[in-house]
Amino acid sequence: MNFPENLRYTKDHEWVSLNGNTATIGITDFAQRELGDIVYIDITSNGKSVAAEEVFGTVEAVKTVSDLFSPVAGTISEVNPLLDAQPELVNSDPYGDGWMVKMTVNDPADVEKLMNAEAYAAVVA
């Protein structure tokens, strides 16, 4: 499985890429494989402030629905518009076009407290 070194990870299988105080968030390669074919993404939290570990949306796969948890506290500033018509991008490109949301984080240092790729790989091993 693929866990890029430049990202941070949560125990709930989200990844975070930080650029200044803007975080891009998605689900990991492990998570999308466990879910199977993703058919719908429901994120209605655009413009809302969310706390760390708060649910900001759901991912619907053929056999299950899974909550999406915010890795850090902040305000959702953008939802990936491609996912409305192409939710399968999460399966085919979880770290690229399959990202879920962008968020203005309250404290960028919180991202550094998340797991690195090596620690996350040990969790899912």
MIFIKE-364813 format. One record per residue (C-alpha): residue number from 0; residue in one letter; x, y, z. Coordinates in pm, whole numbers. Example, Ala and Ser with C-alpha at 12.3 -4.5 7.8 and 13.67 -1.06 7.14 Angstrom:
2
{nr->0 rest->A east->1230 north->-450 up->780} $
{nr->1 rest->S east->1367 north->-106 up->714} $
REM end
This chain:
125
{nr->0 rest->M east->0 north->0 up->0} $
{nr->1 rest->N east->100 north->357 up->-61} $
{nr->2 rest->F east->154 north->602 up->229} $
{nr->3 rest->P east->334 north->914 up->100} $
{nr->4 rest->E east->606 north->1040 up->334} $
{nr->5 rest->N east->503 north->1406 up->295} $
{nr->6 rest->L east->159 north->1353 up->453} $
{nr->7 rest->R east->34 north->1312 up->810} $
{nr->8 rest->Y east->-218 north->1044 up->912} $
{nr->9 rest->T east->-487 north->973 up->1171} $
{nr->10 rest->K east->-600 north->653 up->1342} $
{nr->11 rest->D east->-930 north->704 up->1156} $
{nr->12 rest->H east->-748 north->669 up->819} $
{nr->13 rest->E east->-753 north->1029 up->703} $
{nr->14 rest->W east->-446 north->1196 up->554} $
{nr->15 rest->V east->-348 north->1564 up->573} $
{nr->16 rest->S east->-125 north->1778 up->353} $
{nr->17 rest->L east->-44 north->2120 up->497} $
{nr->18 rest->N east->43 north->2430 up->291} $
{nr->19 rest->G east->71 north->2730 up->521} $
{nr->20 rest->N east->-248 north->2717 up->726} $
{nr->21 rest->T east->-448 north->2535 up->457} $
{nr->22 rest->A east->-485 north->2160 up->498} $
{nr->23 rest->T east->-600 north->1927 up->222} $
{nr->24 rest->I east->-769 north->1618 up->367} $
{nr->25 rest->G east->-867 north->1282 up->223} $
{nr->26 rest->I east->-882 north->915 up->314} $
{nr->27 rest->T east->-585 north->682 up->286} $
{nr->28 rest->D east->-517 north->410 up->34} $
{nr->29 rest->F east->-582 north->158 up->314} $
{nr->30 rest->A east->-923 north->312 up->389} $
{nr->31 rest->Q east->-1041 north->316 up->28} $
{nr->32 rest->R east->-936 north->-49 up->-15} $
{nr->33 rest->E east->-1123 north->-150 up->299} $
{nr->34 rest->L east->-1437 north->35 up->187} $
{nr->35 rest->G east->-1436 north->-104 up->-166} $
{nr->36 rest->D east->-1603 north->73 up->-458} $
{nr->37 rest->I east->-1702 north->422 up->-346} $
{nr->38 rest->V east->-2031 north->539 up->-495} $
{nr->39 rest->Y east->-2114 north->862 up->-310} $
{nr->40 rest->I east->-1946 north->1129 up->-97} $
{nr->41 rest->D east->-2167 north->1341 up->132} $
{nr->42 rest->I east->-1995 north->1649 up->272} $
{nr->43 rest->T east->-2227 north->1930 up->382} $
{nr->44 rest->S east->-1984 north->2106 up->615} $
{nr->45 rest->N east->-1842 north->2361 up->368} $
{nr->46 rest->G east->-1789 north->2691 up->548} $
{nr->47 rest->K east->-1837 north->2534 up->890} $
{nr->48 rest->S east->-1593 north->2518 up->1179} $
{nr->49 rest->V east->-1517 north->2166 up->1296} $
{nr->50 rest->A east->-1328 north->2033 up->1596} $
{nr->51 rest->A east->-1057 north->1771 up->1575} $
{nr->52 rest->E east->-1214 north->1423 up->1542} $
{nr->53 rest->E east->-1556 north->1572 up->1458} $
{nr->54 rest->V east->-1748 north->1413 up->1169} $
{nr->55 rest->F east->-1747 north->1639 up->861} $
{nr->56 rest->G east->-1910 north->1402 up->611} $
{nr->57 rest->T east->-1959 north->1043 up->499} $
{nr->58 rest->V east->-1831 north->810 up->231} $
{nr->59 rest->E east->-2074 north->559 up->86} $
{nr->60 rest->A east->-1939 north->240 up->-68} $
{nr->61 rest->V east->-2133 north->-45 up->-224} $
{nr->62 rest->K east->-2166 north->-231 up->106} $
{nr->63 rest->T east->-2116 north->30 up->380} $
{nr->64 rest->V east->-2121 north->395 up->486} $
{nr->65 rest->S east->-1829 north->540 up->681} $
{nr->66 rest->D east->-1791 north->870 up->866} $
{nr->67 rest->L east->-1517 north->1118 up->777} $
{nr->68 rest->F east->-1341 north->1264 up->1082} $
{nr->69 rest->S east->-1158 north->1594 up->1085} $
{nr->70 rest->P east->-791 north->1537 up->1171} $
{nr->71 rest->V east->-754 north->1886 up->1325} $
{nr->72 rest->A east->-969 north->2183 up->1423} $
{nr->73 rest->G east->-1048 north->2445 up->1161} $
{nr->74 rest->T east->-1295 north->2574 up->905} $
{nr->75 rest->I east->-1384 north->2377 up->591} $
{nr->76 rest->S east->-1309 north->2615 up->304} $
{nr->77 rest->E east->-1362 north->2392 up->0} $
{nr->78 rest->V east->-1517 north->2057 up->-91} $
{nr->79 rest->N east->-1369 north->1871 up->-387} $
{nr->80 rest->P east->-1618 north->1946 up->-670} $
{nr->81 rest->L east->-1498 north->1648 up->-877} $
{nr->82 rest->L east->-1637 north->1399 up->-626} $
{nr->83 rest->D east->-2001 north->1485 up->-701} $
{nr->84 rest->A east->-1978 north->1329 up->-1046} $
{nr->85 rest->Q east->-1678 north->1101 up->-987} $
{nr->86 rest->P east->-1670 north->959 up->-632} $
{nr->87 rest->E east->-1460 north->671 up->-766} $
{nr->88 rest->L east->-1163 north->913 up->-778} $
{nr->89 rest->V east->-1120 north->831 up->-409} $
{nr->90 rest->N east->-1050 north->470 up->-511} $
{nr->91 rest->S east->-829 north->544 up->-810} $
{nr->92 rest->D east->-635 north->846 up->-676} $
{nr->93 rest->P east->-684 north->885 up->-297} $
{nr->94 rest->Y east->-385 north->1120 up->-255} $
{nr->95 rest->G east->-446 north->1324 up->-571} $
{nr->96 rest->D east->-777 north->1403 up->-742} $
{nr->97 rest->G east->-963 north->1203 up->-474} $
{nr->98 rest->W east->-903 north->1454 up->-193} $
{nr->99 rest->M east->-1213 north->1540 up->12} $
{nr->100 rest->V east->-1186 north->1891 up->160} $
{nr->101 rest->K east->-960 north->2187 up->215} $
{nr->102 rest->M east->-959 north->2348 up->557} $
{nr->103 rest->T east->-814 north->2658 up->718} $
{nr->104 rest->V east->-660 north->2506 up->1030} $
{nr->105 rest->N east->-677 north->2681 up->1367} $
{nr->106 rest->D east->-322 north->2574 up->1463} $
{nr->107 rest->P east->-89 north->2436 up->1193} $
{nr->108 rest->A east->126 north->2279 up->1468} $
{nr->109 rest->D east->-160 north->2033 up->1533} $
{nr->110 rest->V east->-89 north->1871 up->1196} $
{nr->111 rest->E east->267 north->1790 up->1303} $
{nr->112 rest->K east->127 north->1599 up->1602} $
{nr->113 rest->L east->-41 north->1347 up->1368} $
{nr->114 rest->M east->129 north->1022 up->1264} $
{nr->115 rest->N east->398 north->1015 up->998} $
{nr->116 rest->A east->387 north->753 up->720} $
{nr->117 rest->E east->597 north->501 up->912} $
{nr->118 rest->A east->380 north->520 up->1225} $
{nr->119 rest->Y east->59 north->492 up->1019} $
{nr->120 rest->A east->193 north->192 up->824} $
{nr->121 rest->A east->258 north->20 up->1159} $
{nr->122 rest->V east->-103 north->88 up->1268} $
{nr->123 rest->V east->-255 north->-74 up->959} $
{nr->124 rest->A east->-3 north->-361 up->931} $
REM end
